[in-house]
Amino acid sequence: LTLSSFEVVDKVYDGGVDADNGGDNPFSDDRLLGDELSFDWTAEFSDKNVAAGKTVSVTGISISGGADQNNYDLVTTSGTTTAEITALDLALSNFSAEDKIYDGTTDVPVGTFDDDRLAGDELEFDFTAAFAADDVKDSETVTFSGISISGGADQGNYNLLTTSGTGTANIIERPVHLDGTRVYDATRLIEAADLAIIDREVADTGLIGEETLVVGGA
């Protein structure tokens, strides 16, 4: 018995190399008309990665059953064909950003999101994230845009569906340092006029750029 016309169906990337022919044998045979045969076999792509015209090896072929299995001597126990592995769609969700202290910009210090890649796959992303405004606010909108898969061993195996998204984060009041002197008067009060905002070279404190504040009260 000789086998020919090896064929498997294309598949969407699934992280593995298994191939099949939609439930049918991945080959034809020259049995006599009406005879019953069934086969065991293994079909595998050359690797797991997305590409067209990939080599598929069909190996370990044997006659495993059928009313006429003992009437045939199998000559062909392996063969090859080609098929395509296409990219798996990738969706992003759960956009979030880290809170920050007011710094006069809409920059987001850390932005994150989840994705539905297959377990163990490696992906890296490029994106831009920005607050809707630079002022202090709870739950300010953060917009993620220009998202792309930029690296990782499996970047070529995915088709990115989500290229933008939104989340929220807080912009928190920025501390400033006051300093001043007064003449002793037996009280704990100090007039605003005796105070000045100073730079203490402490991270995330002090005035931004040319911004100013007026100190009032006592």
Disulfide bonds with the S-S distance in Angstrom:
none
